[in-house]
Amino acid sequence: MLEDPLVSHSPDLAEGEMYENGTEITYDCPEGWDFNGNMTAVCLYGVWTYENAFCTASPCDEPMLEDPLVSHSPDLAEGEMYENGTEITYDCPEGWDFNGNMTAVCLYGVWTYENAFCTASPCDEPAPLDDLVSHSPDFAEGEMYANGTEIMYDCPEGWDFNGNMTAVCLYGVWTYENAFCTASPCEDLAPAGELVERDPSDAGPFENGTEVVYSCPDGYDFNGDMTALCLYGNWTLDQEPYCTASPCGEPLPQDGLVSHNPESSSYPSGTEVTYACPNGYDLNGNMTAVCLYGMWTNEAVFCTASPCEDLAPAGELVERDPMMRTLHHVVSHQSKMGWFLIILRLVLTNGTEVAYACPNGYDLNGNMTAVCLYGMWTNEAVFCTASPCEDLAPAGELVERDPSDAGPFENGTEVDYSCPDGYDFNGDMTAICLYGNWTLDQEPYCSDGLVSHNPETSSYPSGTEVTYACPNGYDLNGNMTAVCLYGMWTNEAVFCTASPCGDHPKDGLVSHNPEVVLIQVEPSNLYMSEWIRSQWKYDFSLSLWEWTNEAVFCTASPCEDLAPAGELVERDPSDAGPFENGTEVDYSCPDGYDFNGDMTAICLYGNWTLDQEPYCTASPCGEPLPQDGLVSHIPESSSYPNGTQVTYACPNGYDLNGNMTAVCLYGMWTNEAVFCTGE
């Protein structure tokens, strides 16, 4: 008799039938229930061996979900079973939405729901930092953006976008929402006429709200708006400003005798006036002046009667070419003593060019030529100075000089020679720089008191050869022998130095030559040749078999001298150096000169990188442009080198007004204000 009605058994006889002694039955429970107790019982002498079997509701295994992203709680350890009636709650990771029933219950070994799954979360409307930022596509209010949707940000006209241009909806979150708009700058310069100056004057772009103040250079009058404002990428401006050349007042020549034509109280820019002197006077200076930008091109005119009477001015030692003066006017005169000639003026004609030079041993200071133009020489500051000495005063290798700088040395500089401690001085004690050369009878040198010679005597016949030697532990530097020739020894510049060592510095950048320096010789015969000693690339002091210095290392060499360039070339930076490795120097020329060669040089490991050394040449002139189209000139060319002189002329029946010649000086003609008038 079983207490649990759920327990069944097999075989199961019909009601009223009896089980024979020895019959074995097997117990079982319905599906969803687990059997508890012995699975079998035997009929022994009218009693079943086991009747305590019963059924309990089956537990559940781990729920079997198709989507591995779905999690549940509680979540038992592996191998543990969920009791009948246990309820679990499903969930999805952040960025994923749950689909299906949120719960399931374990009923008799089966979960009531196992079809839950996760889908990627959509996104709400993006929220950039700036309300001005728009995006596309733009869904209607309340609509969601599916996972993976890409939008593109933009800003209104006049505003610049800042940040990533796109964002993607990934699991409910936009990949980028930090976009914002800023007012657009003005990329171009504030509009203005060609000569108008701007403040600030940089090339832009200009931030929104920047105000530019306009002005004109000296000699120009301002017209139009004084300021412009950058607003959202455009300049606010009513009238674009421009500059017009300023007019001139009455010309004021320095001499009250000079008159001018036409006469007025105000002259527009470009107006030309003609100067004149009373009868009996010559006009000195240009006959015309032009009003250019509020200033007269020439007011330095006066009345005299003289051309260039004197030699081209120069210092006492300066030589001139040509030296000849032209006889300008000779008259005769009678007195009570008889007839004689009076030379009134010896002059150099207008346009004469004189070349300057100095004697040997002197340098010329000032321009090398002067031109007589309308009674005045174009150059007066010319003189000769004694030439300096460019090189060091000559001396042996160890000799010290005072002063010790590298030169050049002014004329008259006296250099004193000396030797280091432990060396004997030989030769002249001083040298003087005279007109570019050093005065010296015997070039000085230093000798070492440690050096001995063989044979030794108080007097040596011409042709005698002696052999030099050093004490043990010292090396001889210089030739080992000397010969007495006609009262002079062929070699006395020898000295002793302590013998070297065999090791070398530990810094891999430091090189040495020769590579093998360990010399295996007896201490009594240590020797290191002058050539080996001279090849070492670092400083050291030697004591027998020990190095006093191994802490040496290499750094990139600076450039000690200025970047190479011609005489007039300007450098930036302009300091005297030394210059660190990697320094870049920019070259340029002064106004009136044309630049030739490389524009930059770079200091690399002690040398300047340069393909062509730059130099400046005086700018040539273009075709002269006299104010009158009737005026011709010779020679005729499309380009005129600096210093070229042209002569003006008029057709037959016309007179030339103005100077007959003009000179090209550094890209500008000295005179273009000439014109022709009919007879």
C-alpha positions as CSV (number, residue, x, y, z in Angstrom):
1,M,0.0,0.0,0.0
2,L,1.8,3.2,-1.3
3,E,1.0,6.5,0.3
4,D,1.7,8.6,-2.8
5,P,-1.0,7.9,-5.4
6,L,1.3,9.3,-8.1
7,V,3.5,6.3,-7.9
8,S,2.7,3.6,-10.4
9,H,4.1,0.1,-10.7
10,S,4.6,-2.6,-13.3
11,P,3.3,-5.2,-13.7
12,D,-0.1,-3.9,-12.5
13,L,-2.6,-6.8,-12.2
14,A,-6.3,-6.3,-12.6
15,E,-8.3,-5.4,-9.5
16,G,-8.8,-8.6,-7.4
17,E,-5.9,-10.5,-8.8
18,M,-3.1,-11.5,-6.5
19,Y,0.7,-11.4,-7.0
20,E,2.4,-14.7,-6.5
21,N,5.2,-15.1,-3.9
22,G,8.5,-13.9,-5.5
23,T,6.9,-11.5,-7.9
24,E,9.1,-8.3,-8.5
25,I,7.4,-5.0,-9.5
26,T,9.0,-1.8,-10.7
27,Y,7.9,1.6,-9.4
28,D,7.6,4.8,-11.6
29,C,6.4,8.4,-11.5
30,P,4.5,10.5,-14.2
31,E,6.4,12.8,-16.6
32,G,7.5,16.0,-14.7
33,W,8.0,14.1,-11.4
34,D,11.1,12.5,-10.0
35,F,10.9,9.0,-8.3
36,N,12.1,8.8,-4.6
37,G,12.9,5.4,-3.0
38,N,13.7,1.9,-4.2
39,M,12.7,1.4,-7.8
40,T,11.6,-2.3,-7.1
41,A,9.8,-4.4,-4.5
42,V,9.4,-8.2,-4.2
43,C,6.3,-10.2,-2.8
44,L,7.8,-12.4,-0.1
45,Y,5.3,-14.5,1.8
46,G,2.4,-12.1,1.5
47,V,4.4,-8.9,2.2
48,W,6.1,-6.4,-0.3
49,T,9.7,-5.8,0.5
50,Y,9.3,-2.0,-0.1
51,E,6.2,0.3,-0.1
52,N,7.7,3.7,0.9
53,A,8.2,5.1,-2.7
54,F,6.9,8.6,-3.5
55,C,7.1,11.2,-6.4
56,T,8.3,14.8,-6.2
57,A,8.0,17.6,-8.9
58,S,11.1,17.6,-11.2
59,P,13.6,20.6,-11.0
60,C,14.8,22.4,-14.2
61,D,18.2,22.6,-15.9
62,E,19.7,26.0,-17.1
63,P,17.1,27.6,-19.4
64,M,18.0,27.0,-23.1
65,L,17.8,30.4,-24.9
66,E,18.7,30.9,-28.6
67,D,20.1,34.4,-28.0
68,P,23.4,34.3,-26.0
69,L,23.0,38.0,-25.1
70,V,20.0,37.2,-22.9
71,S,20.9,36.9,-19.2
72,H,18.7,35.8,-16.3
73,S,18.4,36.2,-12.5
74,P,18.9,34.2,-10.4
75,D,21.7,32.5,-12.2
76,L,22.8,29.3,-10.4
77,A,26.3,27.8,-10.6
78,E,27.0,25.3,-13.3
79,G,25.5,21.9,-12.4
80,E,23.0,23.3,-9.9
81,M,19.2,22.7,-10.6
82,Y,16.3,25.1,-10.3
83,E,13.6,23.9,-7.9
84,N,10.1,23.4,-9.2
85,G,8.2,26.7,-9.0
86,T,11.4,28.8,-9.2
87,E,10.8,32.1,-11.2
88,I,13.7,33.7,-13.1
89,T,13.8,37.3,-14.7
90,Y,15.4,37.8,-18.2
91,D,17.5,40.9,-19.1
92,C,19.7,42.3,-22.0
93,P,23.0,44.2,-21.9
94,E,23.1,48.0,-22.0
95,G,22.4,49.2,-25.5
96,W,20.1,46.3,-26.3
97,D,16.3,46.1,-26.0
98,F,14.6,42.9,-24.5
99,N,12.0,41.0,-26.6
100,G,9.5,38.4,-25.1
101,N,8.3,37.6,-21.6
102,M,10.4,39.1,-18.9
103,T,9.9,36.0,-16.6
104,A,9.8,32.2,-16.7
105,V,8.8,29.6,-14.1
106,C,10.2,26.1,-13.6
107,L,7.2,23.7,-13.7
108,Y,7.8,20.0,-13.4
109,G,11.3,20.2,-15.1
110,V,10.2,22.5,-17.9
111,W,10.6,26.4,-18.1
112,T,7.4,28.1,-19.0
113,Y,9.2,30.5,-21.5
114,E,12.5,30.2,-23.3
115,N,12.0,32.3,-26.5
116,A,13.4,35.6,-25.2
117,F,15.9,37.6,-27.4
118,C,17.8,40.9,-27.5
119,T,17.8,43.6,-30.3
120,A,20.2,46.6,-30.6
121,S,18.6,49.7,-29.1
122,P,17.6,52.6,-31.4
123,C,18.6,56.3,-30.6
124,D,16.6,59.3,-29.7
125,E,17.1,62.7,-31.5
126,P,20.8,63.7,-31.4
127,A,21.7,66.6,-29.1
128,P,24.8,68.5,-30.4
129,L,26.4,71.1,-28.2
130,D,25.1,74.0,-30.3
131,D,21.4,74.6,-31.3
132,L,22.7,76.0,-34.6
133,V,23.9,72.5,-35.7
134,S,21.4,70.7,-38.0
135,H,21.5,67.1,-39.1
136,S,20.4,64.9,-42.0
137,P,18.3,62.7,-42.1
138,D,16.1,64.5,-39.6
139,F,13.1,62.3,-38.4
140,A,9.8,63.6,-37.2
141,E,9.4,64.3,-33.5
142,G,9.0,61.0,-31.5
143,E,10.5,58.8,-34.2
144,M,13.6,56.8,-33.3
145,Y,16.8,56.2,-35.3
146,A,17.5,52.5,-35.9
147,N,20.8,51.1,-34.7
148,G,23.5,51.8,-37.4
149,T,21.8,54.9,-38.8
150,E,24.4,57.5,-39.8
151,I,23.6,61.3,-39.8
152,M,25.6,64.2,-41.2
153,Y,25.9,67.5,-39.3
154,D,25.9,71.0,-40.8
155,C,25.9,74.7,-39.9
156,P,24.0,77.7,-41.4
157,E,25.6,80.0,-43.9
158,G,28.1,82.3,-42.2
159,W,29.0,79.7,-39.6
160,D,31.8,77.1,-39.6
161,F,31.3,73.6,-38.4
162,N,33.5,72.3,-35.6
163,G,33.8,68.6,-34.8
164,N,33.1,65.3,-36.6
165,M,30.8,65.8,-39.6
166,T,29.0,62.5,-39.0
167,A,27.6,60.4,-36.1
168,V,26.3,56.8,-36.0
169,C,23.6,55.4,-33.7
170,L,25.2,52.4,-31.9
171,Y,23.1,50.5,-29.4
172,G,21.1,53.5,-28.3
173,V,23.9,56.0,-28.2
174,W,25.2,58.5,-30.8
175,T,28.9,58.1,-31.5
176,Y,29.4,61.9,-31.6
177,E,27.3,64.8,-30.2
178,N,30.1,67.4,-29.5
179,A,29.5,69.3,-32.7
180,F,29.1,73.1,-32.6
181,C,29.1,76.1,-34.9
182,T,31.3,79.2,-34.8
183,A,30.9,82.4,-36.7
184,S,32.9,82.2,-40.0
185,P,36.1,84.2,-40.3
186,C,36.9,86.5,-43.3
187,E,39.4,84.6,-45.4
188,D,40.4,87.5,-47.6
189,L,41.9,90.9,-46.8
190,A,39.4,93.7,-46.2
191,P,38.7,95.2,-49.7
192,A,40.6,98.4,-50.5
193,G,42.5,100.2,-53.2
194,E,46.0,99.3,-54.2
195,L,47.9,101.7,-52.0
196,V,45.6,101.6,-49.0
197,E,47.2,100.3,-45.7
198,R,45.3,98.1,-43.3
199,D,45.7,97.7,-39.5
200,P,45.9,94.8,-38.6
201,S,48.0,94.2,-41.7
202,D,48.4,90.4,-41.6
203,A,47.1,88.2,-44.4
204,G,44.2,86.6,-42.4
205,P,42.0,84.7,-41.9
206,F,40.3,87.3,-39.6
207,E,38.1,86.3,-36.7
208,N,34.4,87.3,-36.8
209,G,34.1,90.8,-35.3
210,T,37.6,91.9,-36.3
211,E,37.7,95.6,-37.2
212,V,40.3,96.8,-39.8
213,V,41.3,100.4,-39.8
214,Y,42.4,101.9,-43.2
215,S,45.0,104.6,-43.9
216,C,47.1,105.9,-46.7
217,P,50.9,106.3,-47.0
218,D,52.6,109.6,-46.6
219,G,52.0,111.7,-49.8
220,Y,48.5,110.3,-50.4
221,D,45.0,111.5,-49.4
222,F,42.4,109.0,-48.0
223,N,38.9,108.5,-49.6
224,G,36.1,106.2,-48.5
225,D,35.2,104.2,-45.3
226,M,37.9,104.5,-42.6
227,T,37.0,101.0,-41.1
228,A,35.6,97.6,-42.1
229,L,34.1,94.9,-39.8
230,C,34.3,91.1,-40.4
231,L,30.7,89.7,-39.8
232,Y,30.1,86.0,-40.5
233,G,32.7,85.7,-43.3
234,N,32.0,89.0,-45.0
235,W,33.4,92.6,-44.7
236,T,30.9,95.4,-43.9
237,L,31.7,98.3,-46.1
238,D,29.7,101.2,-47.7
239,Q,32.5,102.6,-49.9
240,E,35.7,100.8,-50.7
241,P,38.6,103.1,-49.6
242,Y,41.3,104.3,-52.0
243,C,44.3,106.7,-52.0
244,T,44.9,109.6,-54.3
245,A,48.2,111.4,-54.7
246,S,48.4,114.5,-52.5
247,P,48.8,117.9,-54.2
248,C,51.7,120.2,-53.6
249,G,52.0,123.8,-52.3
250,E,54.1,126.5,-53.8
251,P,57.7,125.2,-54.6
252,L,60.4,126.7,-52.5
253,P,63.8,126.6,-54.2
254,Q,66.7,127.4,-51.9
255,D,67.7,130.5,-53.9
256,G,65.4,133.6,-54.0
257,L,66.7,134.4,-57.5
258,V,65.0,131.3,-58.9
259,S,61.6,131.7,-60.6
260,H,59.2,129.0,-61.7
261,N,56.5,128.6,-64.3
262,P,53.5,128.0,-64.0
263,E,52.7,129.9,-60.8
264,S,49.8,128.7,-58.6
265,S,48.8,128.2,-54.9
266,S,48.1,124.5,-55.4
267,Y,49.6,122.0,-57.8
268,P,48.0,118.5,-58.5
269,S,50.3,115.5,-58.3
270,G,52.2,115.1,-61.5
271,T,52.4,118.8,-62.3
272,E,55.8,119.9,-63.6
273,V,57.2,123.4,-63.1
274,T,60.2,124.8,-64.9
275,Y,62.9,126.8,-63.0
276,A,64.8,129.8,-64.5
277,C,67.4,132.4,-63.4
278,P,67.7,136.1,-64.3
279,N,70.0,137.1,-67.2
280,G,73.7,136.7,-66.2
281,Y,73.1,133.6,-64.0
282,D,73.2,129.9,-64.6
283,L,70.8,127.5,-63.0
284,N,72.4,124.9,-60.8
285,G,70.3,121.8,-60.4
286,N,67.5,120.3,-62.5
287,M,65.6,122.8,-64.6
288,T,62.3,121.1,-63.7
289,A,60.5,119.7,-60.7
290,V,57.5,117.5,-60.5
291,C,54.8,117.4,-57.8
292,L,54.8,113.8,-56.6
293,Y,52.5,112.8,-53.8
294,G,52.6,116.2,-52.0
295,M,56.4,116.7,-52.4
296,W,58.4,118.4,-55.1
297,T,61.0,116.2,-56.7
298,N,63.5,119.1,-56.7
299,E,63.7,122.3,-54.7
300,A,67.5,122.3,-54.4
301,V,68.1,124.7,-57.2
302,F,70.0,128.0,-57.2
303,C,71.6,130.4,-59.5
304,T,75.4,130.6,-60.1
305,A,77.6,130.7,-63.1
306,S,80.0,127.8,-62.5
307,P,80.4,124.2,-63.7
308,C,82.9,121.8,-62.0
309,E,86.0,123.9,-61.6
310,D,88.0,121.7,-59.2
311,L,89.3,118.2,-59.3
312,A,86.9,115.5,-58.1
313,P,87.2,115.7,-54.2
314,A,89.2,113.0,-52.5
315,G,91.6,112.3,-49.6
316,E,95.3,113.1,-49.8
317,L,96.6,109.8,-51.2
318,V,93.7,109.1,-53.6
319,E,94.6,108.9,-57.3
320,R,92.2,110.1,-60.0
321,D,91.6,109.0,-63.6
322,P,91.4,111.2,-65.7
323,M,93.6,113.9,-64.2
324,M,93.3,116.3,-67.2
325,R,91.2,119.4,-66.9
326,T,89.7,121.1,-70.0
327,L,90.7,124.7,-70.8
328,H,87.3,126.4,-70.5
329,H,88.0,130.1,-71.1
330,V,91.3,132.0,-71.9
331,V,91.5,135.8,-72.4
332,S,94.4,138.2,-73.0
333,H,95.0,141.3,-71.0
334,Q,97.2,144.4,-71.5
335,S,98.8,146.2,-68.7
336,K,101.6,148.8,-68.4
337,M,104.0,145.9,-68.0
338,G,103.0,144.3,-71.4
339,W,100.7,141.6,-72.7
340,F,100.0,138.4,-70.7
341,L,97.4,135.6,-70.6
342,I,94.8,135.2,-67.8
343,I,93.3,131.7,-67.4
344,L,89.9,132.3,-66.1
345,R,88.6,128.7,-65.5
346,L,90.0,125.2,-65.9
347,V,87.0,122.9,-65.5
348,L,85.8,119.3,-66.0
349,T,82.8,119.2,-68.3
350,N,79.4,118.1,-67.0
351,G,79.0,114.3,-67.1
352,T,82.8,113.5,-66.7
353,E,83.4,110.4,-64.7
354,V,86.5,110.1,-62.6
355,A,87.8,106.7,-61.3
356,Y,89.5,106.6,-57.8
357,A,92.3,104.3,-56.8
358,C,94.8,104.0,-53.9
359,P,98.6,103.2,-53.9
360,N,99.8,99.6,-53.1
361,G,99.3,99.0,-49.4
362,Y,96.2,101.2,-49.1
363,D,92.5,100.4,-49.3
364,L,90.0,102.8,-50.9
365,N,87.1,103.9,-48.7
366,G,84.0,105.2,-50.5
367,N,82.6,104.9,-54.0
368,M,85.2,104.0,-56.7
369,T,83.9,106.6,-59.2
370,A,82.4,110.2,-59.1
371,V,80.5,111.9,-61.9
372,C,80.3,115.7,-62.5
373,L,76.6,116.5,-62.6
374,Y,75.5,120.1,-63.0
375,G,78.4,121.5,-61.1
376,M,78.4,118.9,-58.3
377,W,80.4,115.7,-57.8
378,T,78.2,112.7,-57.0
379,N,80.7,111.4,-54.5
380,E,82.9,113.4,-52.0
381,A,83.6,110.9,-49.1
382,V,86.6,109.1,-50.7
383,F,89.9,108.5,-48.9
384,C,92.7,105.9,-48.6
385,T,93.5,104.0,-45.4
386,A,96.5,101.7,-44.8
387,S,95.6,98.1,-45.7
388,P,95.1,95.7,-42.7
389,C,96.8,92.3,-42.4
390,E,94.2,89.6,-43.2
391,D,96.1,86.6,-41.9
392,L,97.7,85.7,-38.5
393,A,101.3,86.9,-37.9
394,P,103.5,84.0,-39.1
395,A,104.9,81.7,-36.4
396,G,105.7,78.1,-35.5
397,E,103.0,75.6,-34.4
398,L,103.3,76.1,-30.6
399,V,104.0,79.8,-30.6
400,E,101.4,82.0,-28.8
401,R,100.4,85.4,-30.1
402,D,99.2,88.5,-28.2
403,P,96.6,89.7,-29.4
404,S,95.4,86.2,-30.2
405,D,92.3,86.9,-32.2
406,A,91.9,85.7,-35.8
407,G,92.1,89.1,-37.5
408,P,92.1,91.0,-39.7
409,F,94.6,93.3,-38.0
410,E,94.7,97.1,-38.4
411,N,97.8,98.7,-39.9
412,G,100.3,99.3,-37.1
413,T,99.1,96.4,-35.0
414,E,102.0,94.9,-33.0
415,V,101.9,91.2,-32.1
416,D,104.0,89.8,-29.3
417,Y,105.2,86.2,-29.5
418,S,105.7,83.8,-26.6
419,C,106.0,80.1,-25.9
420,P,104.1,77.9,-23.3
421,D,105.8,76.9,-20.1
422,G,108.5,74.4,-20.6
423,Y,109.5,75.6,-24.1
424,D,112.3,77.9,-25.3
425,F,111.6,80.8,-27.6
426,N,113.5,81.3,-30.9
427,G,113.3,84.1,-33.5
428,D,111.7,87.6,-33.5
429,M,109.8,88.5,-30.4
430,T,107.4,90.9,-32.2
431,A,105.8,91.5,-35.6
432,I,104.1,94.7,-36.9
433,C,101.4,94.9,-39.6
434,L,102.5,97.5,-42.1
435,Y,100.3,98.1,-45.2
436,G,98.9,94.6,-45.4
437,N,102.2,92.7,-44.6
438,W,103.9,91.5,-41.4
439,T,107.4,92.8,-40.7
440,L,109.6,89.9,-39.6
441,D,113.2,88.9,-39.9
442,Q,113.1,85.4,-38.5
443,E,109.8,83.5,-38.0
444,P,109.6,82.5,-34.3
445,Y,109.3,78.9,-33.1
446,C,109.3,77.1,-29.7
447,S,111.8,74.4,-28.8
448,D,111.8,72.0,-25.9
449,G,114.6,72.0,-23.3
450,L,114.3,68.3,-23.0
451,V,115.8,67.7,-26.5
452,S,119.4,66.6,-26.7
453,H,121.6,66.4,-29.8
454,N,124.7,64.4,-30.9
455,P,127.4,65.4,-31.5
456,E,127.8,68.2,-28.9
457,T,130.3,70.9,-29.4
458,S,130.6,74.7,-29.2
459,S,131.0,75.2,-33.0
460,Y,129.8,73.2,-36.0
461,P,131.3,73.6,-39.5
462,S,128.8,74.1,-42.3
463,G,127.5,70.8,-43.5
464,T,127.6,69.2,-40.0
465,E,124.5,67.0,-39.2
466,V,123.3,66.5,-35.7
467,T,120.8,63.9,-34.4
468,Y,118.1,64.9,-31.9
469,A,116.8,62.6,-29.1
470,C,114.5,62.8,-26.0
471,P,114.9,61.2,-22.5
472,N,113.3,57.8,-21.8
473,G,109.4,58.1,-21.6
474,Y,109.3,61.0,-24.1
475,D,108.6,61.2,-27.8
476,L,110.4,63.5,-30.2
477,N,108.2,65.8,-32.3
478,G,109.8,67.1,-35.5
479,N,112.6,65.9,-37.8
480,M,115.2,63.8,-36.0
481,T,118.2,65.5,-37.8
482,A,119.3,69.1,-38.6
483,V,122.2,70.3,-40.8
484,C,124.3,73.4,-40.4
485,L,124.1,75.3,-43.7
486,Y,126.0,78.7,-44.0
487,G,125.5,79.6,-40.3
488,M,121.8,78.4,-40.0
489,W,120.4,75.1,-38.8
490,T,117.9,73.5,-41.2
491,N,115.7,72.4,-38.3
492,E,115.4,73.6,-34.7
493,A,111.6,73.3,-34.3
494,V,111.7,70.0,-32.3
495,F,110.4,69.3,-28.9
496,C,109.6,66.3,-26.5
497,T,106.2,65.1,-25.3
498,A,105.4,62.4,-22.8
499,S,104.8,59.0,-24.4
500,P,101.2,58.0,-25.2
501,C,98.8,55.2,-24.0
502,G,97.0,52.4,-25.8
503,D,93.4,52.6,-24.7
504,H,90.7,55.0,-26.2
505,P,87.5,56.7,-25.0
506,K,84.3,54.7,-24.5
507,D,81.9,57.0,-26.4
508,G,81.1,55.2,-29.7
509,L,80.8,58.5,-31.6
510,V,84.4,59.5,-30.8
511,S,86.8,58.2,-33.6
512,H,90.5,58.0,-33.6
513,N,93.2,57.5,-36.2
514,P,95.2,55.3,-36.5
515,E,92.9,52.6,-35.2
516,V,95.7,50.6,-33.4
517,V,97.5,52.8,-30.8
518,L,98.8,50.2,-28.3
519,I,102.5,50.3,-29.0
520,Q,104.3,47.2,-27.5
521,V,107.9,48.5,-26.9
522,E,110.2,48.6,-24.0
523,P,109.7,51.6,-21.6
524,S,113.2,52.7,-22.3
525,N,112.3,53.1,-26.0
526,L,108.8,54.6,-26.0
527,Y,108.1,56.6,-29.2
528,M,105.1,58.1,-30.9
529,S,105.6,60.0,-34.1
530,E,104.5,63.6,-34.6
531,W,102.1,62.4,-37.3
532,I,100.3,59.9,-35.0
533,R,100.1,62.6,-32.3
534,S,98.6,65.1,-34.7
535,Q,95.8,62.7,-35.8
536,W,94.0,62.4,-32.5
537,K,90.5,64.0,-32.7
538,Y,90.3,65.0,-29.0
539,D,92.4,66.7,-26.4
540,F,94.3,64.7,-23.9
541,S,97.4,64.9,-21.6
542,L,99.7,61.9,-21.6
543,S,101.5,60.3,-18.7
544,L,103.3,57.0,-19.0
545,W,100.8,54.2,-19.9
546,E,97.8,56.0,-18.4
547,W,95.0,58.2,-19.9
548,T,94.2,61.3,-18.0
549,N,91.0,61.8,-19.8
550,E,88.4,59.3,-21.2
551,A,85.2,61.3,-20.7
552,V,85.0,62.6,-24.2
553,F,81.9,62.7,-26.4
554,C,80.8,64.2,-29.7
555,T,78.3,67.0,-30.4
556,A,77.2,68.4,-33.8
557,S,79.6,71.2,-34.6
558,P,78.3,74.8,-34.8
559,C,79.2,77.1,-37.7
560,E,81.8,79.5,-36.4
561,D,81.7,82.0,-39.3
562,L,78.9,84.0,-40.9
563,A,77.0,82.2,-43.7
564,P,79.0,83.0,-46.8
565,A,77.7,85.8,-49.0
566,G,78.7,88.8,-51.1
567,E,79.7,92.2,-49.6
568,L,76.3,93.8,-49.7
569,V,74.1,90.8,-48.9
570,E,72.0,91.1,-45.7
571,R,71.5,88.1,-43.4
572,D,68.7,87.1,-41.0
573,P,69.6,86.4,-38.3
574,S,72.3,89.0,-38.6
575,D,74.4,88.3,-35.4
576,A,78.1,87.3,-35.7
577,G,77.7,83.7,-34.5
578,P,78.7,81.0,-33.7
579,F,75.5,79.4,-35.0
580,E,74.0,76.2,-33.7
581,N,73.7,73.1,-35.9
582,G,70.4,73.4,-37.9
583,T,70.3,77.3,-37.9
584,E,68.7,78.6,-41.1
585,V,69.9,82.0,-42.5
586,D,67.8,84.0,-44.9
587,Y,69.5,86.3,-47.4
588,S,68.3,89.6,-49.0
589,C,69.7,92.7,-50.8
590,P,69.2,96.4,-50.0
591,D,66.9,98.6,-52.1
592,G,68.4,99.3,-55.4
593,Y,70.2,96.0,-55.7
594,D,69.1,92.7,-57.3
595,F,69.6,89.4,-55.5
596,N,71.6,86.5,-57.1
597,G,72.2,82.9,-55.7
598,D,70.7,80.8,-53.0
599,M,68.0,82.5,-50.8
600,T,68.8,80.5,-47.7
601,A,71.7,78.6,-46.1
602,I,71.6,76.0,-43.3
603,C,74.3,75.2,-40.7
604,L,74.9,71.4,-40.8
605,Y,77.7,70.0,-38.7
606,G,80.0,73.0,-38.9
607,N,79.4,73.9,-42.6
608,W,76.9,76.0,-44.4
609,T,74.8,74.2,-47.1
610,L,74.9,76.4,-50.2
611,D,74.8,75.6,-53.9
612,Q,75.6,79.2,-55.1
613,E,77.0,81.9,-52.8
614,P,74.6,84.9,-52.9
615,Y,75.6,88.3,-54.0
616,C,74.0,91.7,-54.8
617,T,74.3,93.6,-58.1
618,A,73.3,97.1,-58.6
619,S,69.8,97.1,-60.2
620,P,69.7,98.1,-63.9
621,C,67.3,100.7,-65.3
622,G,64.5,100.3,-67.8
623,E,63.9,102.6,-70.7
624,P,64.1,106.3,-69.6
625,L,60.7,108.0,-69.9
626,P,61.1,111.8,-70.5
627,Q,57.8,113.7,-70.2
628,D,57.8,114.6,-73.9
629,G,57.4,111.9,-76.5
630,L,59.6,114.0,-78.9
631,V,62.7,113.5,-76.8
632,S,65.1,110.8,-78.1
633,H,68.1,109.3,-76.2
634,I,71.3,107.5,-77.0
635,P,72.3,104.8,-76.5
636,E,68.9,103.0,-76.9
637,S,68.3,99.7,-75.1
638,S,65.7,97.7,-73.2
639,S,67.9,97.5,-70.1
640,Y,70.7,99.8,-68.9
641,P,73.4,98.6,-66.4
642,N,74.0,100.7,-63.3
643,G,76.2,103.8,-64.1
644,T,75.1,104.0,-67.8
645,Q,74.7,107.6,-69.1
646,V,72.3,108.5,-71.8
647,T,72.2,111.8,-73.8
648,Y,68.9,113.4,-74.7
649,A,68.2,115.2,-78.0
650,C,65.2,116.9,-79.9
651,P,64.3,116.8,-83.6
652,N,65.5,119.6,-85.9
653,G,63.6,122.8,-85.2
654,Y,63.1,121.9,-81.5
655,D,65.0,123.0,-78.4
656,L,65.7,120.6,-75.5
657,N,64.5,121.8,-72.1
658,G,66.2,120.2,-69.1
659,N,69.6,118.5,-68.6
660,M,71.1,116.9,-71.7
661,T,72.1,113.7,-69.8
662,A,70.8,111.2,-67.3
663,V,72.6,108.5,-65.3
664,C,71.2,105.1,-64.2
665,L,71.9,104.9,-60.4
666,Y,70.6,101.7,-58.7
667,G,67.6,101.2,-60.9
668,M,66.5,104.9,-61.1
669,W,67.4,107.6,-63.7
670,T,68.8,110.8,-62.3
671,N,66.8,112.9,-64.8
672,E,63.7,112.2,-66.8
673,A,62.1,115.7,-66.6
674,V,63.1,116.9,-70.2
675,F,60.9,118.0,-73.0
676,C,61.1,119.7,-76.5
677,T,59.8,123.1,-77.5
678,G,59.5,124.6,-81.0
679,E,61.9,127.4,-82.0
